[in-house]
């Protein structure tokens, strides 16, 4: 929290009547990162349970060097009387002449005259002349912090004005109100060296991939192989695999499990009424029947109904196309997931044939390409943007508005909020804005984009955000080679045990959870601003037990870390090779069989310019950020007490073990699954 300092020098006049002075020893640690040091003056005021010190200038004969990058500087702060147990410090650094710079202090240690040492973790940028208040590091819920009721209330009041909700578009989760990228509070930005805006600019991606020459082309592709020659650089192991195997049914099926959208597939026990697949179509040569295979749990469905009826985009004045397909898949005895049938639109009829692997090569391939394009669009807006980015922002804004820094939940979640507000501001302004990349180059980026996001939010459930329940609800417990599930469940379990131990250290029973009004405000704001008070979402409106709290906090950390990685990091791997994941389709879906050939397929795929721009965007979105911090690493030591610090170490050990196991599992795989390897999972939604 911050407010304006009083006159610089008047506060230094100490009362004369006090007689004996007591001295506090103050040590200030400035971070050893780029631009962390300040040449400004630094003032401190100590706040104790029995009174305050004066506002003191921290200065010695080395004044200029006291707060440079990496400095550890000690000072004596006199006080007329004992001020009791220290609970807060106030820091400010007024301009030096006309010069104001940024400062990143790590922590301040204060030794009292009574011999006690108090540690004040800071770990944030101070880039103004305001007074900033920091609490002593011991984590405290409100009921265990009786001396600080006013301090907590003042902090929250300040935060409520720093972090305001904004209704960006009707039917979407509310977001952080901001006039510009740099008007966002610096408290949640880790590094000034990360030039986030440049990194997010499409031009950067086009340059890095050497695609500037094709970015404006409206020419269609005339040969699939031309795509290889135009885009020769920046391949990855999976990009190469996709380029070689994109036409294969087994790879098509595999991607519903371990590609960037593992969230759609579900076991099918009854065929949907609008998808009249028959045994004759799919098992005419035996030995199976659909009924038997469904009974055995071997039939799966991917239904893109959320896309039904949406108007596709118009790109460079040309109408685009997007369908809402239904896909039926079969788990074969050799543990492959093979597509059996595809219907490209939701309403069955003569103009909406059910395509089969036995159709002509191009009829079947074209049907699969329409599915992959639908998947690209549903993935980007629902699975990636809404279910990870926008929700992470809701969790963050509610945390900052409602939970004071001394609260254990604030300390626990802070590392999972870094850079999220910045990246989402950029996503709103550079991806889904009027001239945004998504709006200009994707089929769902047109006038119905918000409609899709709105539909997606209204169908979103709490259980679908909790991977153990999600997997069970979708009937996917025993599907072979489902690495998203295997790694995700392991990761969820590790996070859940860590969160449980941490929170049980601070909450002895359910009653303490119930009466924690700050915590209750956090969840009620999430329910209201994130899920628009939709009771059917199943999102709790309040917490009544420790168990409920543990589950929700586990979901928050999992969503901001593992889940985001699972749906973000493979975007270039699976989408870089455009035919495997076209952002849009230039011609309508076939209404009859036997009408598609290689030429019509090439005319239907995105043109050269759209391909280049989509590829550049996926390249940028798949890169890890320059100040990437892996899951479970907490470079900022916000917890003081031994027990939580040991729990963090144990958490890190468990994550390391999972990482080693995933690496061993991946060794024999042609297509390794690395997105939930804790070493590759970032702590927060930061790209
Ligand atoms: Fe992302």
Boltz pocket constraint, residues with backbone or C-beta under 6 A from the ligand:
constraints:
  - pocket:
      binder: B
      contacts: [[A, 384], [A, 389], [A, 564], [A, 568], [A, 621], [A, 687]]
      max_distance: 6.0
